[in-house]
Amino acid sequence: MTSKLKKLIYFGLSVFVLQSCNNGNFGGLALYTVRDDMGKAPIETLKTVSETGYAYVEAAGYDNGMYYGMQPEAFKDSLQQLGLKPLSSHQSSITLDNAEQQLADAKAAGFTYVVVPIPPMGMFTFDQSTMKMGMKGTNEQLLKILNELGKKADAAGVQLLYHNHDFEFMKGEDGSILIDYLLENTDPKYVNFQMDLYWVTKAGADPLAYFEKYPGRFKLWHVKDMDDEGKFAPVGEGHIDFKRILAQKDKSGMEGYFVEQDMTWDKKPLEVIKISHEGLKEIGFK
């Protein structure tokens, strides 16, 4: 292939991506929502995500150096060809030993953020009988791991975030609140946070109180609604006051947000992401 032909191909792809990014698409989708579809037909699923109106994505399918069975660069290229931007990746298998490789893969895939979705390295606990999540080990142990991972991420050219569920906002046996401890003892140069608005609400906490006390620390949001039974719901079909929260996005430090719905009950995930995207429009997300 000649150098001139390569330039023409690159120019054509760049124009396509630019057009795709300017076609009115907005907001992000956490691909965990459509994980089964991504496992069966990733490219077709991503095409639907783009056609639904989303502009960027968060991966949740890193395994053995690949994203949804694709090498990092190939995954990045696939997203770009569909007009989607890789913004963040949940990588629950990250450890202090494998961090350099995982962070390098995330950088190669084009991600800005690598998110630690649960306490890593075997610290996360889940009781199947009660559906209760938690953590074994101490707050100090988790802090040390996150601080070290954050420095490794900075060296690799990506940013590290920690994603919450409900238990981090609840008082522990010693009276401490884990999320407060992490916010107060992590260096924002190396470690920041992804706020899951559903789980904060589930814990009985107020997102705005955290934006006020820790401004600029919540770089990404997960936007999913809660129905009257306390279950996950499509955005706009529950009772979380997203308009109130969105009004304080600048104070929070939010640079991106993702629709996420862990379970979609009687609706198909690809149906739910369309309902939620319409909900984003009505609420005023852009």
Secondary structure, DSSP 8 states (H G I E B T S, - for coil): --HHHHHHHHHHHHHHHHHHHTSS--SEEEGGGGHHHHHH-HHHHHHHHHHHT--EEEE--EETTEETTB-HHHHHHHHHHTT-EEEEEE-TT--TTTHHHHHHHHHHTT-SEEEE-S-TTTTEEEETTTTEEEE-S-HHHHHHHHHHHHHHHHHHT-EEEEE--SGGGSB-TTS-BHHHHHHHHS-TTTEEEEEEHHHHHHTT--HHHHHHHSTT-EEEEEE-EE-TTS-EE-TTSS---HHHHHTTHHHHT--EEEE--S--TTS-HHHHHHHHHHHHHHHT--
